[in-house]
Amino acid sequence: MTVIRRERRTAVLSFAVAGLVLSLFPIVYLHVAAVGELSPLSHTISDYIFVANGSGMLAVTALSLAAASVGLLVVLVRSGLPRRGPVSWLLGLWAAGLTVATVFPTDPTGAPTSFSGLVHRYAGAVMFTSLPLAGWLISRRFIRSTPVRRFSVAAGITSVAFMVSHVSLTYDGQVLLGLFERILFAMLYGLLFALAAAVSREVVR
């Protein structure tokens, strides 16, 4: 029975890692394709919905990330993480936030805030708060992993900087929303891959 459970956890973990890798391709393509059209300093990643094929590609990235995160959560729960504990809720909120932000797209830069844009903004706030906190709790209470803890702290700090950049952080007249969001996503990706590596070691053990 133990061998069967380990094989199932390994299969789900492989699915999660595949989702993480898959999610990278559309967003990297959009960054390359939109050079000269959108500023990586001032435009957020959500603004890629306004370039050719951007909406569909962003949806692939977000939903792949959400599916991968649910896969990691399943493996963690099967490895002993409390199903109804704070970590499970936080990872669930991160995945739900990604999905909601996909269904409710952002508004064009400078346009009045619509209902969809407002929902998108709050979904983003939930996402960017939940995952760093979940990673930090996992590294403290469940899996002792230095990379997970460091990426969680770095993501948390960058998340605060991203929130502040909405109103006060500028360079050469540009609000630095895009810059801090890209750094934040790099930290979140690092956190998810570090978490997958830590979970993989636990499964093997």
Buried (B, 14 or more C-beta within 10 A) or exposed (E): EEEEEBEBBBEBBBBBBBBBEBBEEBBEBBBEBBEEEBBBBBBBBBBBBBBEEBEEBBBBBBBBBBBBBBBBBBBBBBBEBEEEEEBBEBBBBBBBBBBBBBEBBBBEBEEEEBEEBEBBBBBBBBBBBBBBBBBBBBBEEBBEBEBBBBBBBBBBBBBBBBBEBEEEBEEEEBBBBBBBBBBBBBBBBBBBBBBBBBBBEBBEE
